[in-house]
Amino acid sequence: MSDDPLICRKLTPSSDQTYAGKQGFSYFEGIARESTGAQGICMHLLTIPPGGRAKAHKHATHETAIYMLEGVTVMYWGQALEHRMEVAAGDMLYIPADMPHLPFNPGPGPARAVIARTDPHEQESVVLLPELEHRVP
């Protein structure tokens, strides 16, 4: 990658361009400071296999926008993960900065989504919240 942030870049997703996120999922590396020089945004593709579950976490000081491409997920959210929301293909989801959440895929098929965040490094703002894990069945 060139160090010049004023160059347009095109990325084509492939299975050999993934990384393991702190949240417990594998992500297509996508658009981030490291891959494109992005200064204020990142965008990734996520596939959650049937039964896949993230670790309870939040994104410190960064907002998240998600567009579900395929499947259904369930997300627990709130300071004590006290709220439950189902998100299906075609839905858009907004998660405020510093909002604890834990998504999972109840199955039977994979769930695929486009995720954008105001953190150009993507993983830098991830804060794991193991003290909340027991709150989600």
Secondary structure, 3 states (H helix, E strand, C coil): CCCCCCCCCCCCCCCCCEEECCCCCEEEEEECHHHHCCCCCEEEEEEECCCCECCCEEECCCCEEEEEEECEEEEEECCCCCEEEEEECCCEEEECCCCCEEEECCCCCCEEEEEEECCCCCCCCEEECHHHHHHCC
